[in-house]
Amino acid sequence: MSDQNEVRALALAVFSANGRLISAGNELVAHLGLTSAWWQVLGALRYSPVPLPAASIARNMGLTRQAVQRIVDVLADKGLIEFQTNPHHRRAKLVVLTAAGLKAVTDAENVVAPLDQAIANKIGSDRLREAIKTLEEMGCTISEWLARPQSRSPEQKEIPL
C-alpha cells in the first residue's frame, strides 16, 4: 500500500471511529440531558488550563466558530457555562464552566468510563499513546498545510471569520 493510500485509510478509520464515538456518546449521555457535541465543548473547557473564548475552543477541537458559539449559547442557557470578560479581547468573552457544568462533564465521564476501560484493555496503553501522538501530528500537519496560501485552489475563496 502506498503512503498516500495509508493516509487515506487512516482518515477513513478516523471518520468511522469519530462517527461511532459520537453515536455512542449521544446514547450514553442522553439520560444526563447532554449530547456528544455539548459534552465535547464541556470537556474542552474542563481540560483547558485557562478559560477560552469560543473561537479558541473551535480551533482546538477542529470545529467551526459558529457551531461552538451555538453550543456555548445553549450551555449558558442551561447554566452549564458562563461568560466572563476577556482582558485580551473586549468582544470575545471567555467561556467558563459553572459548578453544574463541571458536574455534567464529570457525570458524562463516569458513565463512559466502562467503555473507556474496554478500549484501553483491547488496545493497551502503549498503542493508545502512539495513536494520540499520531493523531496530534496528523492534525498539526493538516493545519499547517491549510495555512499555506498555495494549499488553496484558485476556485476556493477565503472564508471570513
Secondary structure by P-SEA (a helix, b strand, c coil): ccaaaaaaaaaaaaaaaaaaaaaaaaaaaccccccaaaaaaaaaaaaccccccaaaaaaaacccaaaaaaaaaaaaaacccccccccccccbbbbbbcaaaaaaaaaaaaaaaaaaaaaaaaccaaaaaaaaaaaaaaaaaaaaaaacccccccccccccc
